[in-house]
Amino acid sequence: MKTAFVFPGQGAQKVGMGLSLAEACPAAKAVFEQTDEALGMRLSSLCFEGPEEELRLTENTQPAILATSIAALRCLEGRGGRADFVAGHSLGEYSALVAAGALQFEDALRVVRQRGQFMQEAVPAGEGAMAALLGADAETVEAVCREASERGVCSPANINSPNQVVIAGHKSAVEYAVTLARQRGAKRAVMLAVSAPFHCALMKPAAERLARVLADTVVADLNVPLITNVDAALITSGDTARAALVGQVASPVRWSESIKRLLDEGVTRFVELGPGKVLSGLIKRMQPDAEILNVEDAPSLEATAAIVGF
């Protein structure tokens, strides 16, 4: 049986994440101690206790989710869990590269904190937006975005499943796209409460700034193959991984294609590592027969370790 470890991205944050793992697993506690030392701040307290409004700031959210994901990973590895492939949704690609041995954890923390700052600063507050379109096929989404683009940038940002696409761009264009999608039969089209329009052309300034940071960051060849966000390619090269991290900032996350690629590679078991179970739900809808597990707290660690570890 082939196993893929998958890692969530921004949007999975919640106060209390990682606390149960840190209390039950010394490896998780060590991860949060590393996090505080690397960033020079008590990010662990923000994860465990909040306040929520501070945790939701992009520059805090990104390292917080990374830390919680790696804490879950280290606990499962300590119980014998191993992956044949890794993948991560947006920010989660950094967690996946740490899991694959390509990025040092401390380096990943520093990079994603800057990534969050760059993405937040790329577009003035209130100018950008994102929306979720559910139950609209790819042709409808493309047509809606193309028509809405007359009012500004509007394009797919997260292609999460065949029937769930998140779009991003200028607020006026995205709002118009939501209206069009509703008129054209989308089951649901809703604006999202986000701080910036991620994964669209408006993020190009952030991508350029991130490229300079990553150029000075060691990204080694991978010990475990990774499926990239930017083109759903299977990679093991550190240089290719670095380029993919830059590329994904202003390009759509091709999650649906990534899962299809993993299924084509023979993966039948997926383990989501980190806060929440959003990816588990997406995978289950795409492949109902897949075995889907997760680790986000002590009980889920025990349940998953009993199946994939020792």
C-alpha positions as CSV (number, residue, x, y, z in Angstrom):
1,M,0.0,0.0,0.0
2,K,1.3,3.4,-1.0
3,T,0.9,6.3,1.4
4,A,0.9,10.1,0.9
5,F,1.3,12.6,3.6
6,V,-0.6,15.8,2.8
7,F,-0.3,19.1,4.6
8,P,-3.0,21.9,5.0
9,G,-2.5,25.5,4.0
10,Q,-3.8,28.8,5.3
11,G,-7.4,28.7,6.5
12,A,-6.8,25.7,8.8
13,Q,-5.7,27.8,11.8
14,K,-7.6,27.6,15.0
15,V,-6.8,28.6,18.6
16,G,-5.6,25.5,20.5
17,M,-4.0,23.8,17.6
18,G,-1.0,21.7,18.5
19,L,-1.7,21.9,22.3
20,S,-2.9,18.4,22.7
21,L,0.0,17.0,20.7
22,A,2.6,19.1,22.6
23,E,1.2,17.8,25.9
24,A,1.2,14.1,24.8
25,C,4.2,13.9,22.5
26,P,7.7,15.1,23.4
27,A,8.6,15.4,19.7
28,A,5.8,17.9,19.2
29,K,6.8,19.9,22.3
30,A,10.3,20.1,20.9
31,V,8.9,21.4,17.5
32,F,7.1,24.3,19.2
33,E,10.2,25.1,21.3
34,Q,12.2,25.2,18.1
35,T,9.6,27.5,16.6
36,D,9.7,30.0,19.4
37,E,13.5,30.1,19.3
38,A,13.7,30.4,15.5
39,L,11.2,33.3,15.3
40,G,12.2,35.0,18.5
41,M,8.6,35.1,19.7
42,R,6.2,32.9,21.7
43,L,4.3,31.6,18.6
44,S,3.5,28.5,20.6
45,S,1.4,30.6,23.0
46,L,-0.4,32.1,20.1
47,C,-1.2,28.6,18.7
48,F,-2.3,27.3,22.1
49,E,-4.1,30.3,23.6
50,G,-4.7,32.9,21.0
51,P,-5.9,35.6,20.8
52,E,-7.6,34.5,17.6
53,E,-7.4,37.9,15.8
54,E,-3.6,37.9,16.2
55,L,-3.3,34.2,15.1
56,R,-5.3,35.1,12.0
57,L,-2.7,37.6,10.8
58,T,-1.1,36.1,7.8
59,E,2.4,36.6,9.0
60,N,1.5,34.5,12.2
61,T,-0.9,32.1,10.6
62,Q,1.6,30.7,8.1
63,P,4.4,29.7,10.6
64,A,1.7,28.6,13.1
65,I,0.2,26.1,10.6
66,L,3.7,25.0,9.5
67,A,4.7,24.3,13.1
68,T,1.5,22.4,14.0
69,S,1.9,20.3,10.8
70,I,5.5,19.4,11.6
71,A,4.7,18.7,15.2
72,A,2.1,16.2,14.0
73,L,4.6,14.7,11.5
74,R,7.3,14.2,14.0
75,C,4.9,12.5,16.4
76,L,3.7,10.1,13.7
77,E,7.3,9.5,12.5
78,G,8.2,8.6,16.0
79,R,5.5,5.9,15.9
80,G,6.8,4.4,12.6
81,G,4.8,6.4,10.1
82,R,6.4,6.8,6.7
83,A,5.3,8.3,3.4
84,D,5.9,7.3,-0.2
85,F,4.8,10.7,-1.5
86,V,4.2,14.1,0.0
87,A,2.1,17.1,-1.1
88,G,0.8,20.3,0.5
89,H,-1.9,22.8,-0.3
90,S,-0.3,26.3,-0.8
91,L,1.5,27.0,2.4
92,G,1.4,23.2,3.1
93,E,4.0,22.7,0.3
94,Y,6.6,24.1,2.8
95,S,5.6,21.5,5.4
96,A,5.8,18.8,2.7
97,L,9.3,19.9,1.8
98,V,10.4,19.7,5.5
99,A,8.9,16.2,5.6
100,A,10.9,15.3,2.5
101,G,14.1,16.6,4.0
102,A,14.5,19.4,1.4
103,L,14.0,22.3,3.8
104,Q,15.3,22.6,7.4
105,F,12.4,23.4,9.7
106,E,13.9,26.6,11.1
107,D,14.6,27.9,7.5
108,A,11.0,27.0,6.5
109,L,9.6,29.0,9.5
110,R,11.6,32.1,8.6
111,V,10.7,31.9,5.0
112,V,6.9,31.4,5.5
113,R,6.8,34.3,8.0
114,Q,8.3,36.5,5.3
115,R,6.0,35.0,2.7
116,G,3.0,35.9,4.8
117,Q,4.3,39.5,5.1
118,F,5.0,39.8,1.3
119,M,1.6,38.4,0.4
120,Q,-0.2,40.7,2.8
121,E,1.7,43.8,1.5
122,A,1.3,43.0,-2.2
123,V,-2.3,44.4,-2.4
124,P,-3.6,47.3,-0.4
125,A,-6.3,46.3,2.2
126,G,-9.8,46.2,0.7
127,E,-8.7,46.1,-3.0
128,G,-8.5,42.3,-3.3
129,A,-10.9,39.4,-2.6
130,M,-11.5,35.7,-3.0
131,A,-14.6,33.7,-3.4
132,A,-15.6,30.0,-3.5
133,L,-17.6,28.6,-6.4
134,L,-19.2,25.3,-5.6
135,G,-21.1,23.1,-8.1
136,A,-19.8,24.9,-11.2
137,D,-17.9,23.0,-13.8
138,A,-14.5,24.2,-15.2
139,E,-16.0,25.6,-18.3
140,T,-18.4,27.8,-16.3
141,V,-15.7,29.0,-13.9
142,E,-13.4,29.9,-16.8
143,A,-16.2,31.8,-18.6
144,V,-17.2,33.7,-15.4
145,C,-13.6,34.7,-14.7
146,R,-13.0,35.8,-18.3
147,E,-16.1,38.0,-18.3
148,A,-15.4,39.4,-14.8
149,S,-11.8,40.2,-15.8
150,E,-13.2,43.3,-17.7
151,R,-13.5,44.8,-14.2
152,G,-10.0,43.8,-13.0
153,V,-8.0,40.7,-12.3
154,C,-10.1,37.6,-11.7
155,S,-8.9,34.0,-12.1
156,P,-9.0,30.6,-10.4
157,A,-6.8,30.5,-7.3
158,N,-7.4,27.1,-5.7
159,I,-8.7,24.3,-7.9
160,N,-9.6,22.1,-5.0
161,S,-11.8,19.5,-6.7
162,P,-13.8,19.2,-9.9
163,N,-16.7,21.0,-8.3
164,Q,-15.0,23.4,-5.9
165,V,-12.9,26.3,-7.2
166,V,-11.7,29.4,-5.3
167,I,-11.2,32.5,-7.4
168,A,-9.2,35.6,-6.6
169,G,-8.5,39.1,-7.9
170,H,-9.7,42.7,-7.6
171,K,-12.7,42.9,-5.3
172,S,-15.1,44.4,-7.8
173,A,-14.2,41.7,-10.4
174,V,-14.6,38.9,-7.9
175,E,-17.9,40.2,-6.7
176,Y,-19.1,40.3,-10.3
177,A,-17.9,36.8,-10.9
178,V,-19.9,35.6,-7.9
179,T,-23.1,37.2,-9.3
180,L,-22.4,35.6,-12.7
181,A,-21.7,32.2,-11.2
182,R,-25.0,32.3,-9.3
183,Q,-26.9,33.2,-12.5
184,R,-25.2,30.3,-14.4
185,G,-26.2,27.6,-12.0
186,A,-23.5,27.3,-9.4
187,K,-24.8,25.5,-6.3
188,R,-23.1,28.1,-4.1
189,A,-21.0,31.2,-4.8
190,V,-19.7,33.0,-1.7
191,M,-17.2,35.7,-0.8
192,L,-14.5,34.5,1.6
193,A,-13.2,36.3,4.6
194,V,-9.5,36.6,3.7
195,S,-6.9,39.2,4.2
196,A,-5.5,39.2,0.6
197,P,-6.2,37.7,-2.9
198,F,-3.8,34.8,-2.9
199,H,-2.6,32.8,-5.9
200,C,-3.5,35.3,-8.6
201,A,-1.6,37.9,-10.7
202,L,-1.9,40.5,-8.0
203,M,0.6,38.4,-6.0
204,K,3.5,38.9,-8.5
205,P,5.2,41.5,-6.3
206,A,5.1,39.0,-3.4
207,A,6.5,36.3,-5.7
208,E,9.4,38.5,-6.7
209,R,10.3,39.3,-3.1
210,L,10.0,35.7,-2.1
211,A,12.3,34.6,-4.9
212,R,15.1,36.7,-3.4
213,V,14.6,35.1,0.0
214,L,14.5,31.6,-1.4
215,A,17.6,32.2,-3.5
216,D,19.5,32.5,-0.2
217,T,17.8,29.4,1.4
218,V,19.2,25.9,1.1
219,V,16.7,23.6,-0.6
220,A,18.2,20.2,-0.9
221,D,17.1,17.3,-3.1
222,L,14.1,15.5,-1.7
223,N,14.2,12.1,0.1
224,V,10.5,11.5,-0.8
225,P,8.8,12.6,-4.1
226,L,6.6,15.7,-3.9
227,I,3.6,16.7,-6.1
228,T,3.8,20.4,-6.8
229,N,1.0,22.9,-6.5
230,V,1.9,24.9,-9.6
231,D,1.7,22.1,-12.2
232,A,0.9,18.8,-10.3
233,A,4.4,17.5,-11.3
234,L,6.3,14.8,-9.4
235,I,9.6,16.2,-8.4
236,T,12.7,15.2,-6.3
237,S,15.1,18.1,-7.2
238,G,15.7,20.9,-4.7
239,D,16.2,23.5,-7.4
240,T,12.8,22.5,-9.0
241,A,11.2,22.7,-5.6
242,R,12.5,26.2,-5.0
243,A,11.2,27.3,-8.4
244,A,7.8,25.7,-7.6
245,L,7.6,27.6,-4.3
246,V,8.1,30.9,-6.2
247,G,5.7,30.0,-9.0
248,Q,2.8,29.0,-6.7
249,V,2.5,32.4,-5.1
250,A,0.8,34.0,-8.2
251,S,-0.5,30.9,-9.8
252,P,-3.5,28.6,-9.0
253,V,-3.1,25.7,-6.5
254,R,-3.8,22.7,-8.7
255,W,-4.9,20.5,-5.8
256,S,-7.5,18.4,-7.7
257,E,-4.8,17.5,-10.3
258,S,-2.3,16.8,-7.6
259,I,-4.6,14.3,-5.9
260,K,-5.3,12.7,-9.3
261,R,-1.6,12.4,-9.9
262,L,-1.1,10.7,-6.5
263,L,-3.9,8.3,-7.3
264,D,-2.3,7.6,-10.7
265,E,0.9,6.8,-8.8
266,G,-1.0,4.1,-6.9
267,V,-1.6,5.9,-3.6
268,T,-4.5,4.4,-1.7
269,R,-3.9,5.9,1.8
270,F,-3.7,9.6,2.6
271,V,-2.7,11.1,5.9
272,E,-3.5,14.7,6.6
273,L,-1.0,16.2,9.1
274,G,-1.9,19.5,10.7
275,P,-4.9,21.4,11.9
276,G,-8.3,20.6,10.5
277,K,-9.5,18.0,8.0
278,V,-10.3,20.1,5.0
279,L,-8.0,18.2,2.7
280,S,-9.4,14.9,3.9
281,G,-12.8,16.0,2.9
282,L,-11.7,17.1,-0.6
283,I,-9.9,13.8,-1.2
284,K,-12.8,11.8,0.1
285,R,-15.2,13.4,-2.4
286,M,-12.7,12.8,-5.2
287,Q,-11.9,9.2,-4.3
288,P,-14.5,7.7,-1.9
289,D,-12.6,4.4,-1.7
290,A,-9.3,5.9,-0.5
291,E,-8.3,5.3,3.1
292,I,-8.1,8.8,4.7
293,L,-6.5,9.5,8.1
294,N,-5.4,12.5,9.9
295,V,-3.2,13.7,12.8
296,E,-4.1,17.0,14.5
297,D,-4.3,16.1,18.2
298,A,-3.4,13.3,20.6
299,P,-6.5,11.1,19.9
300,S,-6.1,11.3,16.1
301,L,-2.4,10.5,16.5
302,E,-3.2,7.3,18.4
303,A,-5.8,6.3,15.9
304,T,-3.6,6.9,12.9
305,A,-0.4,5.5,14.4
306,A,-2.3,2.2,15.2
307,I,-2.8,1.9,11.4
308,V,0.2,3.3,9.7
309,G,2.9,3.0,12.4
310,F,3.9,0.5,15.1
